[in-house]
C-alpha cells in the first residue's frame, strides 16, 4: 500500500485480520491510511469507519427458517434475504487525526459517532 501511495483500504473479516487488528491499525495510523471495515472492533479500537449489516437483525429471522425446514420445507425453496438494516459507526477522533473531513450529512446518518 505504501508503494502504491494508497490512503485508504477496506479490511475484510477473517481470522488473520482479526488476530492482527492492533498491528494493522497501528501501521495504518502511522502511515495515514484510513481503514474501513465490516468489523465493529476496528472502529472501536481506532479505525475511522465501520459500515456493515446489523448482525442482530440478520439473525432474528433465522428461527423462522429453521422452523420451516424442520416442518419439511426444502432449503432451496426458501427465499434469499438481504440485510435491510446497516450500521454506520464513525470514529471522529481518528478521522480528524487522519486529516479526514466527514460531511455533516454522513455524520447525521451515522448510528454512532465516537468522539
MDTraj code that builds the backbone (N, CA, C; nanometers):
import mdtraj as md
import numpy as np

residues = "UNK UNK UNK UNK UNK UNK UNK UNK UNK UNK UNK UNK UNK UNK UNK UNK UNK UNK UNK UNK UNK UNK UNK UNK UNK UNK UNK UNK UNK UNK UNK UNK UNK UNK UNK UNK UNK UNK UNK UNK UNK UNK UNK UNK UNK UNK UNK UNK UNK UNK UNK UNK UNK UNK UNK UNK UNK UNK UNK UNK UNK UNK UNK UNK UNK UNK UNK UNK UNK UNK UNK UNK UNK UNK UNK UNK UNK UNK UNK UNK UNK UNK UNK UNK UNK UNK UNK UNK UNK UNK UNK UNK UNK UNK UNK UNK UNK UNK UNK UNK UNK UNK UNK UNK UNK UNK UNK UNK UNK UNK UNK UNK UNK UNK UNK".split()
xyz = np.array([
    [0.0829, -0.1191, 0.0000],
    [0.0000, 0.0000, 0.0000],
    [0.0870, 0.1251, 0.0000],
    [0.1993, 0.1175, 0.0681],
    [0.2881, 0.2341, 0.0709],
    [0.3493, 0.2590, -0.0661],
    [0.3877, 0.1520, -0.1350],
    [0.4470, 0.1675, -0.2681],
    [0.3487, 0.2294, -0.3653],
    [0.2225, 0.1947, -0.3528],
    [0.1184, 0.2471, -0.4420],
    [0.0647, 0.3820, -0.3943],
    [0.1112, 0.4262, -0.2786],
    [0.0681, 0.5523, -0.2181],
    [-0.0836, 0.5587, -0.1947],
    [-0.1375, 0.4481, -0.1461],
    [-0.2801, 0.4442, -0.1154],
    [-0.3047, 0.5177, 0.0158],
    [-0.4191, 0.5808, 0.0265],
    [-0.4503, 0.6490, 0.1515],
    [-0.5740, 0.5922, 0.2197],
    [-0.6282, 0.4827, 0.1650],
    [-0.7442, 0.4181, 0.2258],
    [-0.7448, 0.2697, 0.1882],
    [-0.8070, 0.1897, 0.2751],
    [-0.8177, 0.0461, 0.2494],
    [-0.9427, -0.0077, 0.3169],
    [-0.9956, -0.1144, 0.2618],
    [-1.1078, -0.1853, 0.3226],
    [-1.0521, -0.3148, 0.3796],
    [-1.0825, -0.3410, 0.5053],
    [-1.0355, -0.4620, 0.5712],
    [-1.1539, -0.5565, 0.5860],
    [-1.1407, -0.6754, 0.5291],
    [-1.2487, -0.7730, 0.5338],
    [-1.2347, -0.8633, 0.6557],
    [-1.3420, -0.9292, 0.6908],
    [-1.3415, -1.0178, 0.8059],
    [-1.2600, -1.1426, 0.7770],
    [-1.1980, -1.1932, 0.8815],
    [-1.1219, -1.3172, 0.8715],
    [-1.0342, -1.3322, 0.9943],
    [-0.9925, -1.4562, 1.0222],
    [-0.9141, -1.4818, 1.1420],
    [-0.7798, -1.4096, 1.1402],
    [-0.7127, -1.4108, 1.0267],
    [-0.5816, -1.3462, 1.0190],
    [-0.5960, -1.1963, 1.0435],
    [-0.6965, -1.1360, 0.9837],
    [-0.7195, -0.9928, 1.0001],
    [-0.7584, -0.9627, 1.1451],
    [-0.8485, -1.0419, 1.2020],
    [-0.8916, -1.0191, 1.3402],
    [-0.7758, -1.0344, 1.4380],
    [-0.6961, -1.1378, 1.4176],
    [-0.5825, -1.1629, 1.5071],
    [-0.4771, -1.0534, 1.5003],
    [-0.4704, -0.9817, 1.3895],
    [-0.3690, -0.8783, 1.3707],
    [-0.4268, -0.7373, 1.3686],
    [-0.5456, -0.7212, 1.4251],
    [-0.6135, -0.5927, 1.4214],
    [-0.5277, -0.4804, 1.4785],
    [-0.4675, -0.5018, 1.5951],
    [-0.3866, -0.3978, 1.6570],
    [-0.2714, -0.3544, 1.5685],
    [-0.2034, -0.4496, 1.5102],
    [-0.0886, -0.4192, 1.4228],
    [-0.1348, -0.3463, 1.2972],
    [-0.2446, -0.3903, 1.2390],
    [-0.2973, -0.3266, 1.1177],
    [-0.3346, -0.1811, 1.1469],
    [-0.4042, -0.1589, 1.2575],
    [-0.4438, -0.0225, 1.2928],
    [-0.3226, 0.0643, 1.3256],
    [-0.2237, 0.0059, 1.3920],
    [-0.1017, 0.0802, 1.4248],
    [-0.0296, 0.1245, 1.2974],
    [-0.0133, 0.0324, 1.2036],
    [0.0531, 0.0664, 1.0780],
    [-0.0286, 0.1666, 0.9964],
    [-0.1593, 0.1467, 0.9939],
    [-0.2459, 0.2379, 0.9187],
    [-0.2383, 0.3791, 0.9756],
    [-0.2367, 0.3905, 1.1067],
    [-0.2280, 0.5222, 1.1706],
    [-0.0919, 0.5860, 1.1418],
    [0.0129, 0.5076, 1.1557],
    [0.1481, 0.5601, 1.1325],
    [0.1641, 0.6126, 0.9906],
    [0.1033, 0.5449, 0.8941],
    [0.1200, 0.5816, 0.7534],
    [0.0006, 0.6588, 0.6968],
    [-0.0887, 0.7053, 0.7879],
    [-0.2031, 0.7881, 0.7481],
    [-0.2915, 0.7187, 0.6442],
    [-0.3225, 0.5921, 0.6692],
    [-0.4105, 0.5150, 0.5811],
    [-0.5430, 0.4935, 0.6545],
    [-0.6514, 0.5396, 0.5955],
    [-0.7842, 0.5232, 0.6543],
    [-0.8327, 0.3809, 0.6299],
    [-0.8762, 0.3144, 0.7347],
    [-0.9252, 0.1773, 0.7248],
    [-1.0770, 0.1769, 0.7415],
    [-1.1459, 0.1179, 0.6471],
    [-1.2904, 0.0952, 0.6591],
    [-1.3083, -0.0543, 0.6772],
    [-1.3943, -0.0921, 0.7691],
    [-1.4087, -0.2334, 0.7990],
    [-1.5527, -0.2711, 0.8266],
    [-1.5820, -0.3965, 0.8058],
    [-1.7110, -0.4538, 0.8409],
    [-1.7045, -0.5199, 0.9773],
    [-1.5951, -0.4938, 1.0507],
    [-1.5796, -0.5468, 1.1862],
    [-1.5824, -0.4293, 1.2833],
    [-1.6809, -0.4274, 1.3690],
    [-1.7007, -0.3134, 1.4575],
    [-1.5809, -0.2907, 1.5488],
    [-1.5099, -0.3959, 1.5848],
    [-1.3926, -0.3809, 1.6710],
    [-1.2900, -0.2856, 1.6110],
    [-1.2825, -0.2807, 1.4806],
    [-1.1851, -0.1918, 1.4168],
    [-1.2132, -0.0456, 1.4498],
    [-1.3367, -0.0047, 1.4391],
    [-1.3688, 0.1362, 1.4663],
    [-1.3631, 0.1645, 1.6163],
    [-1.3960, 0.0667, 1.6980],
    [-1.3899, 0.0857, 1.8425],
    [-1.2449, 0.0943, 1.8919],
    [-1.1524, 0.0387, 1.8151],
    [-1.0111, 0.0385, 1.8527],
    [-0.9271, 0.1373, 1.7729],
    [-0.9923, 0.2267, 1.6998],
    [-0.9167, 0.3321, 1.6340],
    [-0.9314, 0.3417, 1.4837],
    [-1.0063, 0.2540, 1.4213],
    [-1.0325, 0.2676, 1.2784],
    [-1.1327, 0.3806, 1.2576],
    [-1.1300, 0.4488, 1.1442],
    [-1.2182, 0.5637, 1.1262],
    [-1.3649, 0.5324, 1.0962],
    [-1.3931, 0.4169, 1.0299],
    [-1.5322, 0.3954, 0.9890],
    [-1.5663, 0.2465, 0.9818],
    [-1.6879, 0.2163, 1.0222],
    [-1.7430, 0.0810, 1.0180],
    [-1.8782, 0.0905, 0.9489],
    [-1.9002, 0.0023, 0.8535],
    [-2.0280, 0.0000, 0.7829],
    [-2.0570, -0.1447, 0.7473],
    [-2.1628, -0.1992, 0.8050],
    [-2.1933, -0.3406, 0.7826],
    [-2.3381, -0.3685, 0.8217],
    [-2.3891, -0.4829, 0.7761],
    [-2.5240, -0.5209, 0.8165],
    [-2.5332, -0.5370, 0.9678],
    [-2.6495, -0.5069, 1.0225],
    [-2.6756, -0.5241, 1.1645],
    [-2.6841, -0.6742, 1.1930],
    [-2.5907, -0.7242, 1.2712],
    [-2.5833, -0.8676, 1.2992],
    [-2.7076, -0.9217, 1.3671],
    [-2.7590, -0.8514, 1.4650],
    [-2.8784, -0.8965, 1.5365],
    [-2.9981, -0.9038, 1.4422],
    [-3.0152, -0.8017, 1.3598],
    [-3.1274, -0.8003, 1.2651],
    [-3.1160, -0.9141, 1.1640],
    [-2.9929, -0.9530, 1.1307],
    [-2.9735, -1.0623, 1.0345],
    [-3.0071, -1.1981, 1.0961],
    [-2.9802, -1.2154, 1.2259],
    [-3.0004, -1.3455, 1.2893],
    [-3.1419, -1.3667, 1.3396],
    [-3.2174, -1.2615, 1.3607],
    [-3.3540, -1.2761, 1.4142],
    [-3.4421, -1.3677, 1.3293],
    [-3.4419, -1.3535, 1.1950],
    [-3.5306, -1.4403, 1.1160],
    [-3.4820, -1.5848, 1.1028],
    [-3.3654, -1.6150, 1.1564],
    [-3.3100, -1.7499, 1.1429],
    [-3.4036, -1.8538, 1.2015],
    [-3.4632, -1.8262, 1.3151],
    [-3.5535, -1.9228, 1.3788],
    [-3.6711, -1.9572, 1.2879],
    [-3.7201, -1.8591, 1.2142],
    [-3.8318, -1.8835, 1.1222],
    [-3.7889, -1.9818, 1.0128],
    [-3.6684, -1.9617, 0.9582],
    [-3.6188, -2.0517, 0.8548],
    [-3.5957, -2.1919, 0.9096],
    [-3.5404, -2.2023, 1.0286],
    [-3.5171, -2.3327, 1.0904],
    [-3.6495, -2.4036, 1.1108],
    [-3.7491, -2.3310, 1.1592],
    [-3.8822, -2.3897, 1.1805],
    [-3.9394, -2.4431, 1.0497],
    [-3.9278, -2.3650, 0.9424],
    [-3.9809, -2.4095, 0.8127],
    [-3.9092, -2.5347, 0.7629],
    [-3.7782, -2.5391, 0.7801],
    [-3.7010, -2.6556, 0.7351],
    [-3.7391, -2.7782, 0.8178],
    [-3.7530, -2.7616, 0.9494],
    [-3.7917, -2.8738, 1.0357],
    [-3.9331, -2.9234, 1.0053],
    [-4.0164, -2.8376, 0.9477],
    [-4.1525, -2.8763, 0.9102],
    [-4.1596, -2.9331, 0.7681],
    [-4.0408, -2.9451, 0.7054],
    [-4.0381, -3.0112, 0.5750],
    [-4.0064, -2.9241, 0.4558],
    [-3.9919, -2.7968, 0.4724],
    [-3.9592, -2.7099, 0.3587],
    [-3.8183, -2.7403, 0.3089],
    [-3.8025, -2.7321, 0.1788],
    [-3.6707, -2.7519, 0.1204],
    [-3.5934, -2.6200, 0.1301],
    [-3.4713, -2.6249, 0.1816],
    [-3.3934, -2.5016, 0.1920],
    [-3.3824, -2.4263, 0.0595],
    [-3.3755, -2.4994, -0.0510],
    [-3.3631, -2.4342, -0.1819],
    [-3.4890, -2.3568, -0.2194],
    [-3.6020, -2.3898, -0.1558],
    [-3.7269, -2.3201, -0.1857],
    [-3.7477, -2.1952, -0.1002],
    [-3.6640, -2.1767, -0.0003],
    [-3.6786, -2.0601, 0.0869],
    [-3.6180, -1.9371, 0.0187],
    [-3.6758, -1.8217, 0.0412],
    [-3.6250, -1.7005, -0.0244],
    [-3.4875, -1.6596, 0.0291],
    [-3.4096, -1.6027, -0.0574],
    [-3.2821, -1.5452, -0.0164],
    [-3.3124, -1.4033, 0.0307],
    [-3.2669, -1.3725, 0.1490],
    [-3.2938, -1.2398, 0.2030],
    [-3.1640, -1.1617, 0.2135],
    [-3.1757, -1.0336, 0.1903],
    [-3.0610, -0.9456, 0.2049],
    [-3.0844, -0.8565, 0.3265],
    [-2.9759, -0.8134, 0.3898],
    [-2.9928, -0.7269, 0.5062],
    [-3.0653, -0.5982, 0.4688],
    [-3.1515, -0.5548, 0.5581],
    [-3.2227, -0.4298, 0.5356],
    [-3.1769, -0.3229, 0.6341],
    [-3.1070, -0.3625, 0.7392],
    [-3.0558, -0.2681, 0.8387],
    [-2.9032, -0.2739, 0.8362],
    [-2.8431, -0.1598, 0.8090],
    [-2.6976, -0.1486, 0.8092],
    [-2.6563, -0.0516, 0.9196],
    [-2.5430, -0.0778, 0.9798],
    [-2.4908, 0.0107, 1.0839],
    [-2.3731, 0.0904, 1.0303],
    [-2.3716, 0.2176, 1.0632],
    [-2.2614, 0.3064, 1.0280],
    [-2.2089, 0.3676, 1.1572],
    [-2.0823, 0.3411, 1.1856],
    [-2.0174, 0.3980, 1.3038],
    [-1.8952, 0.4750, 1.2557],
    [-1.8830, 0.5978, 1.3008],
    [-1.7712, 0.6829, 1.2597],
    [-1.6912, 0.7208, 1.3837],
    [-1.5603, 0.6971, 1.3773],
    [-1.4703, 0.7384, 1.4844],
    [-1.4156, 0.8745, 1.4429],
    [-1.4802, 0.9786, 1.4912],
    [-1.4464, 1.1147, 1.4515],
    [-1.3061, 1.1538, 1.4979],
    [-1.2669, 1.1034, 1.6124],
    [-1.1326, 1.1321, 1.6644],
    [-1.0257, 1.0811, 1.5674],
    [-1.0419, 0.9591, 1.5204],
    [-0.9460, 0.9011, 1.4261],
    [-0.9530, 0.9712, 1.2917],
    [-1.0736, 1.0001, 1.2466],
    [-1.0884, 1.0689, 1.1181],
    [-1.0148, 1.2028, 1.1203],
    [-1.0296, 1.2776, 1.2287],
    [-0.9605, 1.4064, 1.2398],
    [-0.8096, 1.3869, 1.2435],
    [-0.7632, 1.2835, 1.3141],
    [-0.6190, 1.2560, 1.3217],
    [-0.5615, 1.2222, 1.1845],
    [-0.6443, 1.1629, 1.0982],
    [-0.6010, 1.1284, 0.9625],
    [-0.6204, 1.2449, 0.8651],
    [-0.6759, 1.3539, 0.9144],
    [-0.6989, 1.4696, 0.8283],
    [-0.8222, 1.4561, 0.7410],
    [-0.9142, 1.3675, 0.7791],
    [-1.0365, 1.3463, 0.7012],
    [-1.1457, 1.4402, 0.7495],
    [-1.2200, 1.4945, 0.6572],
    [-1.3357, 1.5763, 0.6899],
    [-1.4601, 1.4924, 0.6601],
    [-1.5356, 1.4653, 0.7629],
    [-1.6581, 1.3865, 0.7463],
    [-1.7730, 1.4839, 0.7229],
    [-1.8424, 1.4725, 0.6097],
    [-1.9532, 1.5642, 0.5816],
    [-2.0631, 1.5545, 0.6884],
    [-2.1221, 1.6667, 0.7238],
    [-2.2294, 1.6666, 0.8234],
    [-2.3440, 1.5719, 0.7863],
    [-2.3728, 1.5585, 0.6581],
    [-2.4822, 1.4693, 0.6162],
    [-2.4505, 1.3241, 0.6496],
    [-2.3225, 1.2858, 0.6422],
    [-2.2823, 1.1493, 0.6775],
    [-2.2859, 1.1312, 0.8289],
    [-2.2408, 1.2305, 0.9022],
    [-2.2468, 1.2241, 1.0490],
    [-2.3913, 1.2115, 1.0967],
    [-2.4830, 1.2806, 1.0289],
    [-2.6247, 1.2745, 1.0666],
    [-2.6832, 1.1357, 1.0424],
    [-2.6306, 1.0643, 0.9446],
    [-2.6812, 0.9305, 0.9128],
    [-2.6191, 0.8216, 0.9991],
    [-2.5093, 0.8522, 1.0670],
    [-2.4380, 0.7524, 1.1458],
    [-2.5226, 0.7023, 1.2620],
    [-2.5128, 0.5737, 1.2895],
    [-2.5807, 0.5154, 1.4051],
    [-2.5071, 0.5502, 1.5339],
    [-2.3755, 0.5706, 1.5192],
    [-2.2933, 0.6067, 1.6355],
    [-2.1755, 0.6888, 1.5868],
    [-2.1433, 0.7940, 1.6605],
    [-2.0256, 0.8753, 1.6320],
    [-1.9390, 0.8727, 1.7571],
    [-1.8161, 0.8267, 1.7405],
    [-1.7227, 0.8204, 1.8526],
    [-1.6397, 0.9482, 1.8482],
    [-1.6441, 1.0225, 1.9576],
    [-1.5709, 1.1492, 1.9627],
    [-1.4602, 1.1311, 2.0568],
])
top = md.Topology()
chain = top.add_chain()
for i, resn in enumerate(residues, 1):
    res = top.add_residue(resn, chain, resSeq=i)
    for name in ("N", "CA", "C"):
        top.add_atom(name, md.element.get_by_symbol(name[0]), res)
traj = md.Trajectory(xyz[None], top)
